[in-house]
Every structure is written in C-alpha cells, then in structure tokens.
C-alpha cells in the first residue's frame, strides 16, 4: 500500500510531465519543484510514536540505543534482521533514531547493513534524506553501500540528496563512490534533480558544483531530450547556467 506522501509525489510528477518546458513558466516550475521537495521529504516513514510504544525485543533496544540489550538478545537467539509492520529492521530503527552505537552493535551481531524496508530505503538513504552527516558516516562505515538502488523510483542516496540540496551529504556520497550518472525511473540523474527539483539557491548550486567537480556527466538529457543546461536556462537559474557553461555543457 502506498503512503499518502508517495501518492501525492506521483500526482505532482504526473502534473510535471503533462506540460512541455515551453508552456510552464519559471514561477510554475519553482512551485512544482517546491511541491516535489515537500512530498519527497516526507516519503520515508520513520517509526511513529505509537509504533515505538509497541516495540519489544531488538526493535525496542534499537530505538533506545541499548547496545547491551541488543547483544544479550541476539545471544539468546533473537534474529538481528527481524521486521516491524513497515518491514523496518532494528538497524533501520536505530538509524532513524540516530543511535550510532546501536547501529554498530547490530551489524556486529549479524544485521544486514544493506537491507531495504517496505519503501525500499536503506540506512544510507535514510541518513541522506535527513541531511544527517554523522549518521551517514556510520552507515557507510558499517557496510551500507552508496551504490544501492533504493526507493520506489529506482534511485540512489546521491539522487535523493541532490534533489534536496544536501550538499555536504552529496560530498560524502561522492567520496564513498556513489554512482554519479545513475538514471532513476523518472529519467533523472542526481545532477538533473539538483536543477529540476531545486530552487536555484545556494544549497542546490553547491550540490551542482560538487557533482560537476566530481565528474558527473553534464550532458545526460532527461526523457524529453532536455539537457541539464537547457533545464537550468528554462528555470532562469543563472548561476547554475554559468557552472554548466564553464564546464562545457551543451
């Protein structure tokens, strides 16, 4: 079952693709991008208060960050990859709760660092969307791959971070060898998402510059054949246009 946020995200995307770039005004593009960012920011599903109140065993220990209890429970036979109603493992729960020691303990006790929950998010993407660099570093350190294909949109943590303008997260993911030119099922790369789902402001410009400097392909077009440069020009994102032109974009 889709969450309301995911459904709203898809409706906005369908609206976005109904019109050509020649018809939508720059203001409308900005409003659509804002709507997409707001929907995507809530597309993940951290445990609710009622869910946490019903947790027992490893899920409870994970959300509390109780490493001693985690080790004791696993030693007694608890399964480190047990799932809650939303298919979150204790490691997902600990990541949402920013319980770094619990994250490390769970992986030491056999938790899968690359497990996906119901909406196909891994712990790296959870931290990336939250703009949580310390938790992201732990997730990468304990074995979650920056190359994982995640979310309903067959994206990556890098695409999610670029979309939201989380520039420092983008830098960390680039260091972790995230695929720079992966194209999701919307037809967008991380570089394109920094433009079409950004606001042209400092965070998204920083994100774009980081991706360009890292060697992302500046000429991969979207499904309509619009290049990143054309997309930036259509939105009147002058500073982004300059970055792309200086890099030799066509």
N, C-alpha and C positions, 0 to 999 in steps of 0.2 A: 504493500500500500504506500502511495506517495504521501509525503508530508505536504501540508498546505504551502509551506515555503517553496518546496520543489515544484509544486503545481504552478504557483504564481511565477516562478522563474521561467518555466516553459512557456507560459502565456506571454510574458514580456518578450521572450526570444522570438516567438512566432510573430508578434507585432513588429519586432525589429526587422525581420526578414520579409515582411509584406511589402515594404516600400524600398525603392531604389535610393541610392545616395543622392541622386539629383533632386528628389522630392522632399526629403526630410531636411528641415532647417537645422542650423547648428544648435539652436536652442533646444529643439526637439531631441536631437541626438544626445545632448547633455542630460536631458530629463530621463531619456530611456536608459542611458548608462547609469545614472544615479539609481533608478529603479532596479536594475540588474545587480548593482553592488549591494543594495539593501537586501534583496532577496537572497543572494548568494551568501552574504554574511550570516544569514540565519538558516542556511540549507543544512548545516550539520546539526546533529541532535545530541548535545551533551545530556547526561542523566538529569532528569528533573528531580526536584526535591522529594516528590512522592516516590519516585523510583529508588532514590538513595535511601529513603526511610525503610524500604522493603528489602534492601540488600542484606545478604548474610554471607558468611564464609569469606572466600577470597575477594569477592566484589566489595564487600564491606571493608575489609582490610585494605584494599587498594585505594578506595576513596578517602580513607583515613590516613593513608601513608604508613600503616603499621607493618613495617618490614619483618619484625619478629614474628608476628602472627602469620604473615604470608609464608615464611619459611616453615613454621610449625604446621600449618595446614597442609602444605604440599608434602611435607614429610609423613603426614598421616594419610596421604592418598588423595588429597584434593587435586582436581585437574586444573593446571595453570591456564588452560585456554577455555574454561567454562564460559558460557554466553548468557547475557541477560536477554530481556524481551526484545531489545533492539539489536541483538547479535553483537553487542559490545563485549569484549573480553575484559578481564581485570586490568590488562595493560592499557586498553582504550580509556577505561575509567580513571586510572591513575594519571594518564596523560591529560585528560580534561581537567583533573584536579590539581595538576602541576605538582604531583608527588614524585619528585625525581628519584629519591632513594627507593621508593616502591617500584618504580619503572625498572630500575636496575635489578632489584631483587627478583622481580617476576621473570625477567629474561634469564637470570642466573638459574632459576628454578624450572626453566623449560618453556616459558611463554614464547609464542611466535611473534617476533618483532614486526613482521610484515603482514600480520592478519588484517583483514578488512571487515568492517562491521556492515550492517544492513545496507547502508547507502554507499558502500564501497570506499570508505575513508580509512586510511592507515594513520598511524600516530604521527608521522612526519607531516602529512597534510593537515591533520587536526592542529598541530602546533603552528604550521604555516598560516592557516586561515586566522588563527588567533593572534598573529603577529607576536608570538611568544618565542623569542630567540633562545633564551636559556633552555626551555623545554625542547625546542627543535634540536639543539646541540646534543642533548641527552638522547633523543630519539635516534639521531644519526649514529651516535657513539655506540648504542646498544644493538645496532644492526639493521635498522629500518632503512631501506634503500630509497634514495632520492629519485630513482628511475621508475618506481612503481607507477602503474597506471591505476588511477583512482577516480572515484565519483561516478555518477551516472553519465557523465559527459566524456568518459574515457580520457580524462585529462591527467595532469600531474600536479604535484605540490607546487612546482615552479609556475605553472599556468595560474593556479589559484592565487598565489602570492602576487604575481604580476597584475592580475585582474584588480586586486585590492590596493595596489600601490605600496606593498610592504617591502620597501627597497632593501632593508638590511636582511630580511629573510631571503630575498632573491639572491643576495650576495653569498649567504651561507649555502644555499642550494647549488649555486654555480660552483662553489668550492667542492661540494660533495658530488660533482659530476652529474648533476641533473641533466636530462636531455634537453638541449636548448631549442630544438626545432620540432618537437613533438606537436602534431596537429590533433586537436580533440575532435569529437564528433559534431561540433558546431562549425568546424572548418577553420579554427583559430589556433595560432601559436601563442606562446607567452608574450612575445613581442607585440603581436596584433592585439591581444587582450589588454595590454598596458595602454593602448590607444583607444580602442573602441569601447572599453568598459572603464576607462579612466576619465579624469576630468581635465586633463591637460595641465594640472598643477604640479607643484614641486615634487610630490611623492611619486607620481607616475612618470614625470620626466626623469627623476633619479633612477627609477626602475628601468625605463627605456635605455638610458645611457649605460647602465650596468649590463644589460643584455647585449647591447651593441658592442661594448668593450670586450665582452666575453666571447664574442664571435658568433652570435645568433645570426641566422640568415635574414638579412634586411629586405629581401625581395620576395619572400614567400607570400603569395596573394591569398585572399580569402576565397570563398566559394563563388563569389560574383566576379572574380578576377581583379579585385581592387588590391593594389599593393599597399604596404604599410604607409608609404609616402602619400599615396592618394587618400588613404583613410585619414591621415593626420591633416592633410590640406582641407578635406571636406569639413572637418571639425574646427578649422581655423586655429589649430594648436601650433602656433608659430614656432615656439621653442622646440617642439618635437620635430617639426619640419626641418629646422636647422640641424638638429642632431642627425637626422636621417640623410639629409643632403650632404652634410660634411662627410658622412661615412660612405657616400657614393650610391645611395639608394636610387632606384629608377622608378 
